[in-house]
Amino acid sequence: MKVAVLNLLGSLFLDTPVSPWEVVDALVEEARAQAPVVILDFHAEATSEKIAMARWLDGRVTAVIGTHTHVQTNDARIQPGGTAAITDAGMTGPHDSVIGVEADLAIRRMRTRLPIRFSPADGGVRLEGVVIDCSDDGRAHGIELVRVPA
């Protein structure tokens, strides 16, 4: 089965040259013409923008999977039109950290507002994401959180 994957960058609290809202409809239409299953990776800061995008695309894409915040959310759902949605699929990397960075370095940067060279953290590595169950027409029937410790 063909699957189309789209990636858009949110515009709330991020400096983007073009709003995702200006291009999403045309991109989804083009993707649907090529594949029955359409997945949108929506890389955005604000959960409100991710939820709004999922609502806007309900019934037109198979899934809207939020990314960027590195924290898996507990809001996975199937919307009335058959689109699976989650505001953040999570992070693959060291969870004994601040979004993958040694905690003391991230905290020092936040407290001092000075540039700090980040180093990847060790420990507590896990893989996170979601599994989407859908029919041949691209309608989602299930979304399951995945969290696998290393």
Buried (B, 14 or more C-beta within 10 A) or exposed (E): EEBBEBEBBBBBEEEEEEEBBEEBEEBBEEBBEEBBBBBBBBBBBBBEBBBBBBBBBBEBBBBBBBBBBBEBBEBBBBBEEBBBBBBBBBBBBBBEBBBBBBEEBBEEBEEEEEEBEBEEBEEEBBEBBBEBEBEEEBBBEEBEBBEEEE
